[in-house]
């Protein structure tokens, strides 16, 4: 039990390290017997003894000291350590050394687990950049960095920045060469770096269309014999000559490059020969181009060269060779895998994951693009040569279809037949087009849907909406996800004014194809018809984001903002319309109308005038311009607009009356009198023309005044009788209907109608004509028989709403509907001007005009 040591609870392994140890007291070392003995003998170099009994804790035994025996050892008997003290350093007991401290302290050392006593690491030795070798290395790195920055800028589209970087790289490279020569290392010039700098500079010159500088840079590289394979750059020089349209030089350099490229680079030689053939085509030398293309098709056939060969044969009109070239074109191998490779199988999970991974990778996308390009070239070639290889285009199309059916492009045969129908449409042979499309009704669903869609469109254009609806349903049945079929169905419903249902079809088309602009446009129009203006606005704003330069979309947006009473936004959108279509007269007139509504007459006049300049036959524009000049007291300028309106609508008397009125307002009364006489000859029953004739003749002292006064009286009498007859007939019809309804209610089978009584024509009866009757007749005029009546109110009633809305015009010039010949015209200047009370004759001017009723009172008994 003496040797059994009980473990201390919660023993602290690191306790005692902060306590003061008298061992380190150096002041009493001279009096320390143990220290002195250790110095004189080898006692201090003996290894410390270990504990006799294992398992004892470190803190349970006293520390051993290498400085002496001031602290007594627990036992002097034990196993020696695995190593002895050598040169003041103790070797660790085991291979795995404890972290931070050793089992025995080194002589003269302190406890430093973090190694803080060693101090910071010495700094790295700085490189001396003043040596020539270091300067050369730094310059080379700068040149390489500038070349890389130039290439990156060019890839991002910053061509000017790329050119600046390339020039700076050239300057740095020349400085590098001088630095090497000064240091005596001229033999170690980096030719690859020089080549890269010159080539990049030439390419950037070419990208910035600085062709002479690019050619000079390429010439420097080509003439330097130290650069290997520099002859290939003659292809770049030839490309520049092509852009400059120097075709003979381009062919020369292409051939020089071809001579310097060995046969081992077959693909490069083929591409150069293809360029030579294209240049010959641009020069019109089709025979030389055919030679190049035929050589390529015999060595390494490809789709593009085969198509170019067909074009050359078409240009020289060789039918047989066109057929042979088309057969070669459809037999060109594309070198792509079958689509079955990308079909996933449910059995093998790993293969399905691999298939999903490669289904949309870049390689598969490249294969799809190549196939689409090949189909495009074949379709274009077939449409081109079909009318030329046979006597009729239908026979030629049939031959092309037969050839395609026997090739790897079997699915293109149906598309060719649909193109045949479209060709019939372009030739306006609608019956043949319809017959051709109807043959697809029994074929597979995809082709049937396309044919039915075209048929629906055709019948819709012919306004045969029932047939259009039928084929739209057929197209939807064959392919419900066909957006064109859904749009056609929506259109047939739209014309039947079932707008809600039409909107649903357009929405479904958008769900199937979110980029279908036709469906989005039609949906906006549908919402507009449904008066859901905000939703229509959203549709057209989305459409504008897709079609940024569509004038139709921007005009619809302007119209919607106008309907929403936001004229400023409407004006902004119309200005955008004019930025796309500068000469659209309707947009200009609309913009003038909006500025007029805003009260900006000068801007309105500018846009109305521009609209008139581009389309001088718009009556509304002519009307506004004439009214504007009348309002601004420039009646002479208004005459030319009303004369043009007279030429456009010769049966409308109001324009001729306005011409005469402008002459009268401007003081040219003789011309006004001639115009009124001409109006009377053309429209003898026009009351306004006769009134002004009487007025002018009386004021100018002409003899015809009584003649025109008598005619005026007869015309007014005839007009009143005609209106009274119409009124009486309508009243009799109404009375008969009332009596008939009463008789039928009393059981009388045949009602008896009494003839209307004749009554004297009075002013009251004339004014009693209903508004509906007055629309069918010419507007009623106050005969002036009763001098006590005021004419100002009746004149205001006779003005059309359109003329009353004109800005400040004090002379309305449209008093009847456009279909009426016997139109009424009253000059409102009469009530504003008083007639001189003297009977003396004087010059007639605007201040001598008479009031209508005062003039009639004097002439009639």
MIMI-679096 format. One record per residue (C-alpha): x, y, z; residue in one letter. Coordinates in pm, whole numbers, padded with zeros to 5 digits, always signed. Layout:
<rs>
XYZA;...
</rs>
This chain:
<rs>
+00000+00000+00000X;+00302+00225+00037X;+00359+00235-00331X;-00004+00281-00425X;-00081+00640-00520X;-00438+00753-00531X;-00531+00990-00814X;-00618+01340-00709X;-00965+01447-00806X;-00981+01717-01071X;-00603+01719-01117X;-00474+02026-01301X;-00195+01918-01535X;-00071+02274-01590X;-00069+02386-01227X;+00255+02522-01084X;+00394+02677-01401X;+00333+03028-01275X;+00487+02958-00931X;+00831+03094-00850X;+01100+02828-00869X;+01404+02899-00659X;+01612+02704-00906X;+01620+03008-01133X;+01758+03229-00854X;+02105+03308-00986X;+02212+03525-00694X;+02285+03230-00462X;+02443+03000-00719X;+02787+03044-00573X;+02664+02919-00234X;+02464+02637-00385X;+02648+02316-00308X;+02458+02107-00559X;+02519+02353-00842X;+02888+02375-00766X;+02916+01999-00753X;+02735+01969-01083X;+02971+02212-01240X;+03279+02026-01117X;+03152+01682-01209X;+02941+01517-01472X;+02656+01477-01227X;+02452+01741-01407X;+02477+01557-01740X;+02326+01238-01605X;+01986+01153-01742X;+01699+01195-01498X;+01542+00885-01352X;+01189+00784-01430X;+00932+00670-01180X;+00970+00317-01059X;+00605+00248-01066X;+00412+00331-01383X;+00081+00503-01386X;+00175+00782-01148X;+00055+01123-01244X;+00292+01402-01336X;+00168+01631-01068X;+00202+01355-00798X;+00583+01350-00813X;+00827+01630-00775X;+00996+01782-01080X;+01341+01663-01175X;+01594+01940-01222X;+01900+01942-01439X;+02056+02211-01225X;+02100+02009-00916X;+01933+01823-00638X;+01771+02116-00461X;+01441+01936-00509X;+01492+01577-00403X;+01398+01299-00643X;+01133+01052-00544X;+01361+00763-00628X;+01711+00724-00755X;+01643+00386-00904X;+01466+00369-01239X;+01495+00310-01609X;+01718+00556-01786X;+01582+00770-02068X;+01614+00662-02425X;+01866+00933-02493X;+02126+01126-02306X;+02172+01496-02283X;+02390+01619-02568X;+02505+01979-02605X;+02250+02097-02354X;+01946+01963-02540X;+01743+01668-02424X;+01618+01421-02679X;+01245+01343-02645X;+01146+01025-02475X;+00927+00898-02757X;+00877+00957-03126X;+00565+01162-03058X;+00666+01475-02874X;+00421+01665-02658X;+00304+01996-02791X;+00466+02303-02642X;+00702+02159-02382X;+00945+01871-02324X;+00974+01627-02043X;+01306+01777-01943X;+01406+02137-01982X;+01694+02245-02196X;+01976+02402-02008X;+01929+02775-01984X;+01588+02767-02163X;+01252+02889-02044X;+00904+02755-02099X;+00792+02902-02439X;+00519+02686-02596X;+00438+02943-02867X;+00791+03017-02967X;+00757+03386-02894X;+01115+03423-02780X;+01248+03354-03133X;+01110+03685-03269X;+00970+03759-03615X;+01097+03580-03924X;+01358+03769-04120X;+01218+03957-04428X;+01253+03807-04774X;+01540+03930-04972X;+01413+04194-05221X;+01484+04140-05587X;+01703+04388-05754X;+01491+04535-06035X;+01772+04747-06168X;+01936+04460-06350X;+01877+04444-06729X;+01736+04094-06708X;+01467+04201-06460X;+01372+04504-06670X;+01334+04283-06978X;+01115+04037-06791X;+00889+04317-06661X;+00852+04465-07010X;+00765+04124-07158X;+00496+04073-06896X;+00348+04417-06970X;+00336+04343-07344X;+00162+04010-07289X;-00090+04172-07054X;-00169+04443-07311X;-00224+04184-07586X;-00461+03994-07359X;-00651+04313-07265X;-00680+04404-07632X;-00830+04066-07719X;-01072+04082-07427X;-01189+04430-07527X;-01245+04312-07884X;-01451+04016-07764X;-01674+04253-07564X;-01729+04480-07862X;-01507+04770-07749X;-01320+04788-08080X;-01166+05130-08025X;-01028+05032-07684X;-00892+04709-07833X;-00708+04909-08098X;-00558+05145-07837X;-00434+04851-07631X;-00285+04690-07943X;-00099+05012-08030X;+00032+05043-07675X;+00150+04681-07688X;+00337+04765-08009X;+00512+05059-07843X;+00611+04849-07541X;+00741+04572-07765X;+00966+04816-07955X;+01097+04948-07625X;+01169+04587-07525X;+01371+04527-07842X;+01577+04842-07776X;+01633+04731-07418X;+01766+04395-07540X;+01997+04564-07790X;+02135+04797-07524X;+02201+04508-07286X;+02378+04309-07557X;+02109+04039-07580X;+01997+04117-07933X;+02032+03753-08028X;+01767+03655-07772X;+01477+03857-07918X;+01142+03690-07857X;+01007+03643-08212X;+00682+03488-08093X;+00604+03799-07891X;+00680+04027-08187X;+00459+03812-08411X;+00171+03824-08160X;+00194+04203-08128X;+00193+04263-08504X;-00085+04013-08572X;-00309+04154-08298X;-00250+04509-08424X;-00340+04410-08781X;-00655+04232-08665X;-00768+04532-08461X;-00709+04764-08757X;-00926+04534-08969X;-01199+04519-08701X;-01209+04900-08693X;-01234+04907-09076X;-00895+05078-09108X;-00807+04859-09402X;-00491+05034-09535X;-00326+05021-09191X;-00431+04658-09151X;-00281+04566-09489X;+00046+04740-09398X;+00066+04549-09069X;-00003+04218-09243X;+00258+04304-09507X;+00523+04356-09237X;+00457+04005-09105X;+00441+03838-09447X;+00767+03994-09572X;+00962+03895-09261X;+01125+03561-09340X;+01193+03494-08974X;+00822+03428-08912X;+00722+03074-09004X;+00381+03008-09168X;+00327+03380-09221X;+00197+03308-09570X;-00139+03204-09424X;-00203+03566-09336X;-00251+03635-09706X;-00599+03490-09653X;-00669+03777-09411X;-00537+04025-09666X;-00760+03871-09933X;-01062+03905-09701X;-00985+04275-09665X;-00969+04313-10043X;-01311+04144-10066X;-01453+04400-09823X;-01299+04673-10037X;-01456+04505-10344X;-01113+04463-10503X;-01204+04117-10627X;-00908+04052-10864X;-00660+04129-10584X;-00859+03910-10347X;-00841+03613-10585X;-00467+03673-10632X;-00397+03663-10259X;-00627+03365-10206X;-00431+03171-10465X;-00098+03281-10314X;-00215+03154-09976X;-00333+02831-10141X;+00014+02777-10289X;+00182+02817-09949X;-00046+02570-09769X;+00049+02205-09804X;-00192+01928-09893X;-00179+01807-09535X;-00408+02095-09439X;-00696+01977-09655X;-00971+02156-09462X;-00794+02493-09492X;-00743+02449-09865X;-01113+02363-09911X;-01221+02680-09729X;-00988+02897-09938X;-01123+02745-10260X;-01475+02810-10135X;-01384+03177-10086X;-01240+03188-10437X;-01567+03053-10578X;-01773+03309-10387X;-01556+03594-10519X;-01600+03463-10874X;-01979+03467-10818X;-01961+03830-10708X;-01763+03910-11020X;-02024+03735-11234X;-01777+03474-11359X;-02003+03177-11297X;-01798+02929-11502X;-01488+02984-11286X;-01702+02965-10973X;-01854+02637-11093X;-01502+02494-11141X;-01411+02574-10779X;-01739+02447-10636X;-01730+02124-10839X;-01378+02050-10714X;-01494+02101-10355X;-01799+01876-10404X;-01575+01603-10541X;-01315+01631-10262X;-01514+01727-09950X;-01882+01795-10020X;-02075+02023-09785X;-02419+02181-09779X;-02316+02542-09840X;-02099+02462-10142X;-02372+02243-10291X;-02622+02526-10257X;-02380+02774-10419X;-02327+02530-10707X;-02704+02515-10767X;-02716+02896-10773X;-02441+02908-11035X;-02619+02651-11255X;-02942+02851-11213X;-02759+03168-11321X;-02638+03008-11644X;-02972+02830-11699X;-02844+02472-11718X;-03148+02255-11627X;-02982+01915-11629X;-02690+02022-11416X;-02933+02190-11176X;-03102+01854-11124X;-02769+01677-11073X;-02653+01944-10828X;-02979+01914-10632X;-02931+01538-10610X;-02576+01595-10481X;-02707+01848-10229X;-02959+01613-10071X;-02698+01333-10057X;-02438+01534-09862X;-02370+01353-09532X;-02420+01576-09229X;-02219+01360-08993X;-02464+01389-08705X;-02609+01118-08484X;-02962+00987-08506X;-03220+01150-08280X;-03304+00806-08135X;-02980+00831-07944X;-03133+01099-07721X;-03446+00900-07630X;-03434+00803-07264X;-03505+00446-07153X;-03681+00370-06828X;-03494+00045-06772X;-03139+00177-06725X;-03118+00465-06477X;-02755+00548-06547X;-02801+00566-06924X;-03111+00781-06874X;-02911+01027-06667X;-02640+01042-06933X;-02901+01095-07206X;-03063+01379-07010X;-02723+01539-06963X;-02630+01534-07332X;-02977+01611-07469X;-02926+01987-07460X;-02550+02018-07452X;-02360+02235-07699X;-02276+01944-07928X;-02641+01851-07970X;-02734+02215-08026X;-02468+02236-08296X;-02609+01924-08461X;-02961+02070-08455X;-02839+02398-08603X;-02658+02211-08880X;-02969+02011-08963X;-03189+02323-08967X;-02939+02496-09198X;-02935+02199-09434X;-03315+02190-09448X;-03324+02562-09517X;-03080+02531-09809X;-03269+02234-09955X;-03607+02413-09930X;-03466+02730-10085X;-03298+02538-10367X;-03618+02345-10443X;-03829+02663-10454X;-03567+02826-10676X;-03519+02554-10937X;-03876+02413-10945X;-04005+02664-11204X;-03681+02638-11407X;-03620+02265-11444X;-03960+02186-11599X;-04216+02358-11817X;-04434+02448-11517X;-04344+02510-11155X;-04593+02243-11040X;-04411+01973-11237X;-04077+02098-11106X;-04206+02089-10748X;-04328+01734-10799X;-03982+01628-10922X;-03816+01792-10620X;-04064+01624-10385X;-03989+01283-10539X;-03615+01337-10499X;-03651+01447-10137X;-03871+01149-10051X;-03593+00912-10164X;-03328+01091-09954X;-03252+01130-09583X;-03478+01437-09567X;-03809+01253-09606X;-03992+01485-09366X;-03917+01782-09595X;-04141+01643-09870X;-04460+01760-09698X;-04311+02103-09633X;-04226+02129-10001X;-04585+02052-10097X;-04709+02321-09856X;-04464+02562-10019X;-04615+02461-10350X;-04953+02579-10222X;-04797+02904-10101X;-04647+02955-10446X;-04997+02919-10590X;-05107+03189-10349X;-04832+03423-10463X;-04947+03365-10818X;-05303+03447-10697X;-05424+03104-10801X;-05635+03052-10489X;-05828+02751-10616X;-05512+02550-10683X;-05373+02654-10345X;-05686+02534-10169X;-05686+02207-10361X;-05322+02144-10276X;-05376+02212-09908X;-05683+01990-09894X;-05472+01691-09993X;-05310+01702-09647X;-05631+01627-09458X;-05552+01253-09449X;-05183+01283-09366X;-05005+01289-09031X;-05115+01534-08766X;-04829+01783-08796X;-04868+01836-09169X;-05247+01827-09143X;-05239+02101-08881X;-05013+02322-09094X;-05231+02276-09404X;-05555+02338-09213X;-05403+02652-09059X;-05321+02790-09403X;-05668+02701-09533X;-05830+02876-09238X;-05621+03183-09307X;-05718+03181-09674X;-06088+03155-09605X;-06058+03428-09341X;-05905+03662-09598X;-06189+03579-09836X;-06435+03660-09550X;-06574+03308-09561X;-06578+03290-09185X;-06768+02962-09161X;-06506+02775-09364X;-06229+02955-09178X;-06382+02843-08850X;-06414+02485-08976X;-06050+02455-09080X;-05934+02629-08763X;-06114+02358-08565X;-05951+02092-08786X;-05607+02241-08725X;-05667+02250-08351X;-05786+01889-08353X;-05471+01778-08534X;-05241+01980-08308X;-05389+02153-08005X;-05055+02317-07930X;-05036+02494-08266X;-05048+02867-08179X;-05130+02970-08537X;-05441+02747-08535X;-05553+02898-08203X;-05504+03250-08339X;-05712+03171-08648X;-05985+03028-08426X;-05975+03339-08211X;-06002+03558-08521X;-06313+03379-08643X;-06471+03427-08301X;-06358+03790-08292X;-06542+03880-08613X;-06856+03734-08457X;-06808+03987-08173X;-06765+03717-07909X;-06468+03899-07761X;-06446+03708-07433X;-06413+03374-07612X;-06164+03521-07860X;-05950+03641-07569X;-05943+03288-07428X;-05808+03146-07756X;-05541+03415-07774X;-05439+03341-07414X;-05411+02971-07493X;-05191+03050-07792X;-04966+03257-07563X;-04948+02972-07313X;-04827+02741-07591X;-04583+02997-07732X;-04503+03295-07513X;-04321+03468-07800X;-04624+03463-08032X;-04655+03834-08111X;-04969+03792-08322X;-05162+03645-08029X;-05045+03923-07796X;-05142+04194-08046X;-05487+04043-08107X;-05539+04003-07732X;-05469+04373-07687X;-05723+04461-07956X;-05977+04232-07790X;-05933+04398-07451X;-05970+04732-07627X;-06304+04624-07772X;-06410+04504-07427X;-06322+04850-07288X;-06063+04690-07058X;-05811+04956-07145X;-05560+04889-06867X;-05526+04522-06967X;-05496+04621-07332X;-05223+04866-07232X;-05032+04588-07054X;-05050+04368-07365X;-04915+04636-07596X;-04641+04736-07350X;-04525+04373-07339X;-04541+04361-07717X;-04336+04680-07739X;-04066+04515-07527X;-04046+04240-07793X;-04096+04454-08106X;-03909+04772-08020X;-03952+04940-08360X;-04307+04838-08448X;-04501+05150-08550X;-04834+04966-08521X;-04770+04876-08156X;-04662+05229-08067X;-04967+05376-08241X;-05196+05144-08043X;-05027+05258-07723X;-05082+05621-07819X;-05447+05551-07895X;-05497+05376-07560X;-05341+05665-07368X;-05570+05900-07558X;-05871+05691-07455X;-05742+05705-07096X;-05733+06089-07125X;-05354+06097-07086X;-05276+06319-07382X;-04913+06382-07287X;-04831+06010-07296X;-05024+05976-07621X;-04816+06257-07771X;-04492+06091-07654X;-04584+05759-07818X;-04688+05931-08141X;-04352+06106-08151X;-04191+05762-08125X;-04409+05646-08413X;-04282+05937-08622X;-03924+05847-08530X;-03982+05512-08705X;-04211+05626-08990X;-04130+05988-09058X;-04385+06039-09335X;-04700+05878-09195X;-04978+06135-09264X;-05227+05972-09028X;-04984+05981-08735X;-04900+06344-08815X;-05270+06437-08828X;-05334+06251-08501X;-05051+06435-08334X;-05188+06766-08462X;-05530+06677-08321X;-05382+06603-07978X;-05187+06928-07970X;-05506+07110-08077X;-05691+06949-07785X;-05409+07063-07555X;-05451+07420-07685X;-05112+07438-07859X;-05224+07577-08195X;-04876+07639-08334X;-04764+07277-08283X;-05099+07152-08411X;-05060+07363-08724X;-04708+07229-08780X;-04815+06863-08773X;-05137+06922-08969X;-04936+07102-09234X;-04683+06816-09253X;-04970+06568-09285X;-05120+06776-09568X;-04782+06790-09742X;-04750+06409-09747X;-05118+06336-09815X;-05304+06640-09955X;-05638+06458-09994X;-05741+06423-09630X;-06059+06628-09593X;-06028+06655-09215X;-05678+06798-09242X;-05782+07039-09518X;-06079+07148-09310X;-05865+07219-09002X;-05602+07412-09196X;-05864+07628-09367X;-06032+07701-09034X;-05693+07785-08879X;-05619+08048-09145X;-05968+08193-09110X;-05920+08211-08734X;-05584+08388-08776X;-05738+08634-09029X;-05541+08498-09328X;-05837+08423-09551X;-05629+08442-09870X;-05424+08139-09755X;-05737+07946-09662X;-05867+07971-10021X;-05617+07718-10161X;-05723+07453-09904X;-06096+07494-09971X;-06035+07488-10346X;-05855+07154-10301X;-06149+07029-10095X;-06375+07136-10384X;-06170+06922-10622X;-06192+06622-10387X;-06567+06658-10317X;-06714+06850-10613X;-07073+06766-10514X;-07039+06924-10169X;-07145+07289-10186X;-06999+07392-09850X;-06641+07400-09984X;-06736+07632-10269X;-06929+07851-10030X;-06621+07872-09811X;-06408+07976-10110X;-06653+08254-10190X;-06666+08358-09826X;-06285+08380-09809X;-06284+08602-10118X;-06548+08823-09959X;-06361+08841-09628X;-06037+08934-09801X;-06212+09221-09988X;-06211+09063-10333X;-06585+09111-10388X;-06576+09075-10764X;-06420+08731-10733X;-06666+08645-10458X;-06958+08747-10684X;-06828+08527-10966X;-06789+08236-10726X;-07144+08276-10594X;-07278+08288-10951X;-07088+07968-11030X;-07238+07806-10718X;-07585+07913-10831X;-07533+07757-11174X;-07423+07428-11019X;-07668+07429-10726X;-07970+07637-10835X;-08168+07541-10525X;-07903+07646-10278X;-08046+07920-10057X;-07719+08052-09914X;-07565+08117-10254X;-07875+08311-10363X;-07879+08514-10044X;-07522+08628-10087X;-07582+08696-10456X;-07873+08925-10363X;-07663+09090-10095X;-07360+09154-10315X;-07563+09262-10621X;-07763+09512-10414X;-07457+09654-10245X;-07260+09678-10570X;-07558+09831-10754X;-07599+09554-11008X;-07916+09503-11212X;-07943+09134-11137X;-08048+09197-10779X;-08424+09168-10843X;-08375+08856-11056X;-08185+08678-10781X;-08433+08800-10520X;-08721+08643-10713X;-08527+08318-10744X;-08456+08322-10374X;-08826+08368-10299X;-08925+08076-10524X;-08661+07846-10382X;-08765+07918-10025X;-09134+07861-10116X;-09054+07530-10284X;-08850+07424-09991X;-09120+07501-09739X;-09385+07317-09946X;-09158+07014-09977X;-09091+07006-09608X;-09460+07047-09527X;-09553+06758-09754X;-09302+06535-09589X;-09427+06640-09251X;-09793+06584-09341X;-09718+06243-09490X;-09536+06136-09177X;-09812+06263-08951X;-10073+06078-09161X;-09873+05757-09141X;-09839+05790-08768X;-10214+05860-08731X;-10298+05558-08951X;-10078+05333-08740X;-10246+05455-08424X;-10595+05403-08570X;-10497+05061-08706X;-10372+04951-08367X;-10692+05080-08206X;-10909+04902-08468X;-10730+04573-08425X;-10776+04601-08052X;-11158+04656-08110X;-11185+04361-08352X;-11196+04565-08674X;-11018+04379-08947X;-10950+04664-09194X;-10880+05008-09055X;-10999+05310-09253X;-10742+05583-09300X;-10865+05938-09349X;-10664+06164-09576X;-10477+06442-09401X;-10636+06784-09412X;-10462+07058-09598X;-10340+07332-09376X;-10175+07661-09436X;-09799+07649-09422X;-09684+07841-09121X;-09354+07906-08952X;-09467+07696-08658X;-09540+07395-08879X;-09200+07416-09042X;-09021+07423-08709X;-09226+07128-08585X;-09046+06880-08810X;-08877+06621-08595X;-08503+06591-08569X;-08505+06261-08757X;-08686+06425-09049X;-08446+06714-09059X;-08161+06468-09101X;-08318+06331-09417X;-08392+06675-09557X;-08170+06973-09596X;-08150+07181-09278X;-08438+07425-09236X;-08388+07791-09297X;-08571+08084-09149X;-08750+08237-09448X;-08728+08580-09299X;-09094+08647-09372X;-09155+08759-09017X;-08926+09054-08960X;-08970+09039-08587X;-08792+08703-08551X;-08434+08690-08430X;-08202+08494-08653X;-07912+08445-08414X;-08057+08139-08236X;-08169+07958-08552X;-07830+08014-08713X;-07656+07856-08416X;-07883+07555-08444X;-07803+07512-08810X;-07430+07485-08749X;-07290+07135-08735X;-07123+07023-08416X;-06800+06980-08603X;-06793+07335-08728X;-06887+07479-08392X;-06583+07304-08241X;-06340+07486-08467X;-06108+07723-08278X;-06256+08069-08280X;-06390+08045-08632X;-06665+08297-08671X;-06779+08155-09003X;-06899+07794-09009X;-06870+07621-09344X;-07041+07286-09303X;-07413+07300-09239X;-07522+06970-09391X;-07424+06607-09395X;-07171+06508-09663X;-07438+06322-09863X;-07661+06627-09908X;-07623+06848-10211X;-07865+07121-10115X;-07668+07233-09813X;-07744+07534-09601X;-07491+07804-09537X;-07534+08116-09328X;-07263+08372-09273X;-07276+08478-08909X;-07109+08806-08989X;-07454+08951-09067X;-07581+09000-08712X;-07249+09148-08606X;-07238+09413-08881X;-07494+09692-08916X;-07600+09818-09258X;-07548+10189-09315X;-07881+10368-09292X;-07802+10603-09583X;-07903+10508-09936X;-07585+10641-10095X;-07377+10399-10300X;-07029+10334-10167X;-06755+10068-10189X;-06857+09738-10044X;-06634+09604-09765X;-06679+09388-09458X;-06848+09672-09271X;-07119+09709-09539X;-07263+09358-09516X;-07631+09334-09431X;-07821+09122-09192X;-08010+08839-09363X;-08352+08932-09228X;-08311+09305-09290X;-08225+09240-09654X;-08526+09014-09708X;-08761+09256-09539X;-08678+09524-09792X;-08717+09310-10099X;-09029+09110-10022X;-09373+09279-10008X;
</rs>
